[in-house]
């Protein structure tokens, strides 16, 4: 979708997209289980609870804004992915979605592996006790220090992203007297977004080594010649927030063909294939994500069929769900500060957070849902724009949604499906203090990432 621009930046004041009709929900007090964490309910008092705890009590104890994470839901989703793929495949949680030491411990306990893409994520994983052999290091420009730390720790795999990195990792591994297990990330010319995929012109990106022009084949040839590397497989990633499996089918076919070419040229059958992540979740009631067992059955069937056609043994499959696990398990709790009615245009509901705790709407035009959670209401639905408190016209949390017409300052509202990327991409814009992450489980709540303080900001400011 194109966006009109002017010197002050993108326009955000268009009332509604042309031809788009937003129908109010039948019941503003209802909570769609597709977009809310599994233990979220509206109680007899009218307020919402999660993990058996009233959101009003959570706001009083931990303040707002706050990310509230349902631990039991997170663990259940880990188990669902683990069980769906079984012992013959590997599930790597994509740490970029959201990572903390508590989350790493949950992953470890539920049998999942972990994909990290920076020294900070690696340090968090190791500090929380994740066995190094269950960690993968990703990234398109890993520093020599990051590579050294990963090889020294004994990570299970490093995903190679460029010709320079092939040599860099091999050199560091040899210097440390090790042979590092690696995969090569291949750009297969497929990009999938929601319900469509386009199979042309997507080699033009910063990630991976292009399959086109024989570049991936050359990367394989170089990696196989270096003593410091043990090439175990090919990695592919085709996009994010994907609901349609068609793109995965095209990607798997091209990766399997590469495996067949490697066998024919080098006499080697690589034992692993990683199809990446990017599986979608429901941000609104219109979204229709697939369940893990459906995804597992589909991906396994695709790879098996293509390998049989190529005369290859079926490799061990890896996937990397991040958003699909943590995204639905959390919501952001806000307090309403002002309600500004612009007659004939819209109503702005301002909250005590904004783009500093959820940049995705401003960056990607991401769509979210929102509900009044501190009480129930029988008022008429009112089309609103939920905005933050920052000095930007683009500081939008929920672009268009319905709230009760009696929403007022002091009310608590919540935006579901904010477990992925919101805390990870949070900032200190306007010197905002990043919110805490509060984990709830079976009637108890605890902070797993504390709220920043002004003292935190001053410690970084050396004057």
C-alpha positions in Angstrom: 0.0 0.0 0.0 1.5 3.3 -1.0 1.6 6.2 1.5 1.4 9.9 0.7 4.3 11.8 2.2 5.2 15.4 2.9 8.1 17.1 4.6 6.6 16.4 8.1 6.4 12.7 7.4 3.7 10.3 6.4 0.1 11.4 6.7 -1.9 9.8 9.4 -5.1 11.8 9.4 -7.0 10.0 6.7 -10.3 9.1 8.4 -10.8 5.6 6.9 -9.3 3.8 4.0 -11.4 4.3 0.8 -13.9 1.5 0.4 -13.2 0.0 3.8 -16.2 -0.4 6.1 -15.5 -1.1 9.8 -18.5 -2.8 11.3 -18.8 -2.6 15.1 -18.7 -6.0 16.9 -22.0 -7.4 18.1 -20.8 -7.3 21.7 -18.1 -4.9 22.8 -17.6 -6.8 26.1 -16.8 -10.1 24.3 -13.2 -11.2 24.2 -12.3 -13.1 21.0 -10.2 -16.1 22.1 -8.3 -16.0 18.8 -6.6 -12.7 19.9 -6.4 -13.0 23.6 -4.3 -15.3 25.9 -6.0 -18.4 26.9 -6.7 -17.6 30.6 -8.2 -14.1 29.8 -11.8 -13.8 30.8 -14.3 -11.2 31.7 -15.5 -11.8 35.3 -18.9 -11.2 36.9 -17.6 -7.8 38.0 -17.2 -6.8 34.4 -13.5 -6.4 34.7 -11.1 -8.7 32.8 -8.9 -11.2 34.5 -5.8 -13.2 33.4 -4.3 -16.1 35.1 -7.0 -15.6 37.8 -5.9 -12.0 38.5 -8.0 -8.9 38.0 -6.4 -6.4 35.6 -7.3 -3.6 38.0 -5.2 -5.2 40.7 -2.3 -5.7 38.3 -2.4 -2.1 37.3 -2.4 -1.0 40.9 0.5 -3.2 41.8 2.7 -2.9 38.7 1.5 0.4 37.1 0.7 1.1 33.5 1.7 0.7 30.7 2.7 -2.9 31.3 3.0 -6.1 29.2 1.1 -8.9 30.9 2.2 -12.3 29.8 0.2 -15.5 30.5 2.9 -18.1 31.4 0.6 -21.1 31.2 -0.4 -20.1 27.7 3.2 -19.6 26.7 4.1 -23.1 28.0 1.1 -24.7 26.3 2.1 -23.2 23.0 5.7 -24.5 23.4 4.3 -28.0 24.1 2.0 -27.8 21.1 4.8 -27.0 18.7 7.1 -29.6 20.3 4.4 -32.3 20.1 3.4 -31.4 16.6 6.8 -31.9 15.1 7.9 -34.8 17.4 11.3 -36.2 18.1 12.3 -36.3 14.4 12.4 -32.5 14.0 13.6 -29.5 15.9 11.7 -26.4 17.0 13.9 -23.3 17.6 12.1 -20.5 19.4 13.1 -17.2 17.6 14.4 -15.2 20.5 14.1 -11.9 18.6 10.3 -12.0 19.2 10.8 -11.6 23.0 13.6 -12.9 25.2 14.3 -12.9 28.9 15.9 -15.3 31.3 12.5 -16.5 32.5 11.5 -17.2 28.9 14.7 -19.1 28.3 14.0 -21.3 31.3 10.5 -22.0 30.2 11.8 -23.0 26.7 14.4 -25.3 28.2 11.8 -27.0 30.5 9.4 -27.5 27.6 12.0 -29.0 25.3 12.4 -26.3 22.7 15.7 -25.0 21.2 16.5 -21.3 20.9 17.6 -19.1 17.9 19.5 -16.0 18.8 20.9 -13.2 16.6 23.1 -11.1 18.8 25.6 -11.3 21.6 23.0 -10.0 24.0 20.5 -12.7 23.1 23.3 -15.3 23.3 24.4 -14.0 26.8 20.8 -14.1 28.0 20.4 -17.7 26.8 23.6 -18.9 28.4 22.9 -17.0 31.6 19.5 -18.7 32.0 20.9 -22.2 31.5 20.0 -23.1 27.9 22.5 -25.8 26.8 24.7 -24.3 24.1 24.2 -27.2 21.8 20.5 -26.3 21.6 21.3 -22.7 20.5 21.5 -21.4 16.9 23.2 -18.1 16.1 21.7 -16.2 13.3 22.2 -12.7 11.7 23.4 -11.1 8.5 26.4 -9.4 9.9 27.7 -11.2 13.0 30.8 -9.6 14.5 34.0 -11.6 15.0 33.4 -11.2 18.8 29.8 -12.7 18.5 31.1 -15.6 16.4 34.0 -16.2 18.8 31.7 -16.3 21.8 29.3 -18.6 20.0 32.0 -21.1 18.9 33.7 -21.0 22.3 30.3 -21.7 24.0 29.7 -24.6 21.7 26.5 -23.5 20.0 24.7 -26.2 18.0 24.7 -24.3 14.8 25.7 -21.0 13.2 23.7 -19.9 10.2 26.1 -18.5 7.5 24.7 -15.5 5.7 27.5 -14.4 3.3 30.6 -15.5 1.6 32.7 -13.4 4.0 31.0 -15.1 7.0 31.9 -18.6 5.7 35.6 -17.7 5.9 35.2 -15.8 9.1 33.5 -18.6 11.0 35.9 -21.2 9.7 38.9 -19.1 10.7 37.7 -18.5 14.2 36.7 -22.1 14.7 40.1 -23.4 13.6 41.9 -20.9 15.8 39.9 -22.2 18.7 40.6 -25.8 17.7 37.0 -26.6 17.0 34.8 -27.7 14.0 31.7 -25.6 14.0 28.4 -27.0 12.8 26.8 -24.6 10.3 23.9 -24.1 7.9 23.9 -21.8 4.9 21.0 -19.4 4.6 19.7 -19.4 1.0 17.5 -16.8 -0.6 15.2 -18.9 -2.7 13.3 -16.2 -4.6 10.1 -16.6 -2.7 8.5 -14.1 -0.4 5.2 -14.9 1.4 2.9 -12.4 3.0 -0.3 -13.6 4.5 -2.3 -15.1 1.6 0.0 -14.5 -1.3 3.5 -15.2 -2.5 5.5 -13.7 -5.3 8.4 -15.8 -6.7 10.4 -13.1 -8.5 12.9 -10.4 -7.6 13.3 -11.2 -3.9 17.0 -11.9 -4.1 17.2 -8.1 -3.5 17.5 -8.2 0.3 20.1 -8.2 2.9 19.6 -11.7 4.1 21.1 -14.9 2.8 22.9 -16.1 -0.3 20.9 -16.2 -3.5 20.0 -19.5 -5.1 19.9 -17.7 -8.4 23.1 -17.4 -10.5 24.7 -20.4 -8.7 25.7 -18.3 -5.7 24.3 -20.7 -3.1 26.0 -23.7 -4.9 29.3 -21.8 -4.7 28.8 -21.1 -1.0 28.2 -24.8 -0.4 31.4 -25.7 -2.3 33.5 -23.3 -0.2 32.0 -24.4 3.1 32.6 -28.1 2.3 36.3 -27.4 1.7 37.0 -25.7 5.0 38.3 -27.8 7.9 36.7 -25.5 10.6 33.2 -26.0 9.3 30.8 -29.0 9.4 28.1 -28.1 6.9 24.9 -29.8 8.2 22.2 -28.2 6.1 20.4 -25.4 4.3 18.3 -22.7 5.8 15.5 -20.8 4.2 13.2 -18.0 5.5 10.5 -16.6 3.2 8.7 -13.9 5.2 6.6 -13.0 8.3 3.0 -13.3 9.4 2.3 -16.1 6.9 -1.1 -17.9 6.9 -0.8 -19.6 3.5 1.5 -22.6 3.1 1.9 -22.2 -0.7 5.1 -20.1 -0.3 6.7 -22.9 1.9 5.9 -25.4 -0.8 7.8 -23.4 -3.4 10.7 -22.8 -1.0 10.9 -26.4 0.0 11.0 -27.6 -3.6 13.9 -25.2 -4.4 15.8 -26.1 -1.3 15.4 -29.9 -1.9 16.6 -29.4 -5.5 19.7 -27.7 -4.1 20.2 -30.7 -1.8 20.0 -33.0 -4.8 22.5 -30.8 -6.7 24.9 -31.0 -3.8 24.6 -34.8 -3.7 25.2 -35.1 -7.4 28.2 -32.7 -7.4 29.9 -33.4 -4.1 28.6 -36.9 -3.1 27.2 -35.5 0.1 23.6 -35.7 1.4 23.1 -32.9 3.9 21.1 -34.2 6.9 19.1 -31.0 7.8 16.8 -28.4 6.4 15.5 -25.4 8.2 12.4 -23.7 6.8 12.5 -20.8 9.2 9.6 -19.1 10.9 7.2 -16.3 10.1 4.0 -18.2 10.9 1.1 -15.8 11.5 -1.0 -15.1 14.5 -4.4 -13.4 15.0 -4.1 -9.7 15.7 -7.7 -9.1 14.9 -10.8 -11.4 14.6 -10.3 -11.4 10.8 -7.0 -13.3 11.0 -7.1 -17.1 10.8 -3.8 -18.7 11.8 -3.1 -22.4 11.5 -2.6 -24.6 14.5 0.9 -26.1 15.0 -0.2 -29.7 14.2 -1.6 -28.4 10.8 1.7 -26.6 10.1 3.8 -29.6 11.0 1.8 -32.0 8.9 1.9 -29.7 5.9 5.6 -28.9 6.1 6.5 -32.6 6.7 4.4 -33.7 3.8 5.9 -31.1 1.4 9.5 -32.0 2.3 8.9 -35.7 2.2 7.2 -35.5 -1.2 9.9 -33.4 -2.7 12.7 -35.6 -1.3 11.1 -38.7 -2.6 10.8 -37.2 -6.1 14.5 -36.2 -5.9 15.6 -39.6 -4.6 16.9 -38.1 -1.3 16.6 -39.3 2.2 14.3 -37.0 4.1 16.4 -34.6 6.1 15.7 -33.5 9.7 13.4 -30.5 9.6 13.8 -27.4 11.8 11.3 -24.5 12.2 11.7 -21.3 14.1 8.4 -20.0 15.5 8.7 -16.9 17.7 5.7 -14.7 17.2 3.5 -17.8 16.8 4.5 -18.8 20.4 4.8 -15.6 22.4 2.6 -13.2 20.4 -0.8 -14.3 21.6 0.3 -14.9 25.2 0.6 -11.2 26.2 -1.4 -8.0 26.1 -0.4 -4.4 26.9 -2.4 -2.8 29.7 -2.8 1.0 29.4 -4.7 3.7 31.3 -6.7 6.2 29.3 -5.6 9.8 29.8 -7.7 11.9 27.5 -10.6 11.4 25.1 -10.7 13.9 22.3 -13.8 14.1 20.1 -13.2 15.7 16.7 -16.8 16.2 15.3 -17.2 14.7 11.9 -13.7 13.2 11.9 -12.9 10.7 14.7 -12.3 10.3 18.4 -8.8 10.1 19.8 -8.3 8.0 22.9 -4.9 8.8 24.4 -3.1 6.3 26.6 0.0 6.5 28.9 2.2 4.6 26.4 2.5 4.6 22.7 5.1 4.1 20.0 7.8 3.6 22.6 6.2 0.3 23.7 4.6 -0.7 20.4 6.3 0.7 17.3 4.8 -1.8 14.9 1.7 0.2 14.0 3.9 3.2 13.0 6.5 1.0 11.2 4.3 -1.5 9.4 0.7 -0.2 9.6 0.2 -3.2 11.8 -3.4 -3.8 12.9 -4.4 -4.5 16.5 -7.6 -5.0 18.6 -8.4 -3.2 21.8 -10.9 -3.6 24.6 -12.1 -1.8 27.7 -10.9 -4.1 30.5 -11.5 -2.4 33.8 -15.3 -2.6 33.5 -18.0 -3.8 31.2 -20.1 -1.2 29.3 -23.5 -1.1 27.6 -22.7 2.1 25.8 -23.0 2.4 22.0 -19.8 1.5 20.0 -17.6 4.4 19.1 -15.0 4.3 16.3 -11.8 5.5 17.8 -8.1 5.8 17.2 -5.9 4.8 20.2 -2.8 6.9 20.3 0.1 7.4 22.6 1.6 10.3 24.5 4.7 10.9 22.3 5.4 14.0 20.2 4.6 12.4 16.9 1.4 12.5 14.8 2.3 8.9 13.8 2.2 7.8 17.5 -0.7 5.4 16.9 -1.3 2.2 18.8 -4.5 1.0 17.2 -5.4 2.8 14.0 -9.2 2.1 13.9 -11.2 0.2 16.5 -14.5 0.3 18.4 -14.7 1.1 22.1 -17.7 2.0 24.2 -18.8 5.6 23.8 -18.5 6.1 27.5 -14.8 5.4 27.7 -13.2 8.0 30.0 -10.0 9.1 31.6 -8.9 6.6 34.2 -10.3 3.6 32.4 -8.0 0.6 31.6 -7.9 -0.6 28.1 -5.8 -3.5 26.7 -4.3 -4.3 23.4 -3.9 -8.1 22.9 -1.3 -10.1 20.9 1.6 -7.8 21.9 3.9 -10.6 23.1 6.0 -10.5 20.0 8.3 -7.6 19.0 6.7 -5.0 21.2 9.0 -5.2 24.2 11.9 -6.3 22.0 11.5 -3.2 19.8 10.6 -0.8 22.7 12.5 2.5 22.9 13.2 5.4 25.2 11.8 7.9 22.7 11.0 11.2 24.6 12.9 9.5 27.5 10.0 7.2 28.1 10.6 4.4 30.5 10.1 1.0 29.0 7.3 -0.9 30.6 7.7 -4.1 32.7 6.8 -7.6 31.6 4.6 -9.2 34.3 4.2 -12.9 34.1 0.9 -14.3 35.5 0.2 -17.9 36.3 -2.4 -19.6 38.4 -3.3 -16.6 40.6 0.2 -15.2 41.0 2.1 -12.4 39.3 5.7 -11.6 39.1 7.9 -9.2 37.2 10.3 -11.0 34.8 11.5 -7.7 33.2 11.3 -4.7 35.5 10.1 -1.3 34.5 12.9 1.1 33.7 13.5 4.0 36.1 14.8 7.5 35.6 17.9 6.3 37.5 18.5 3.8 34.6 18.4 6.6 32.1 20.8 8.7 34.2 23.3 5.8 34.6 23.7 5.7 30.8 24.0 9.5 30.5 27.6 10.1 31.5 27.3 13.9 31.2 
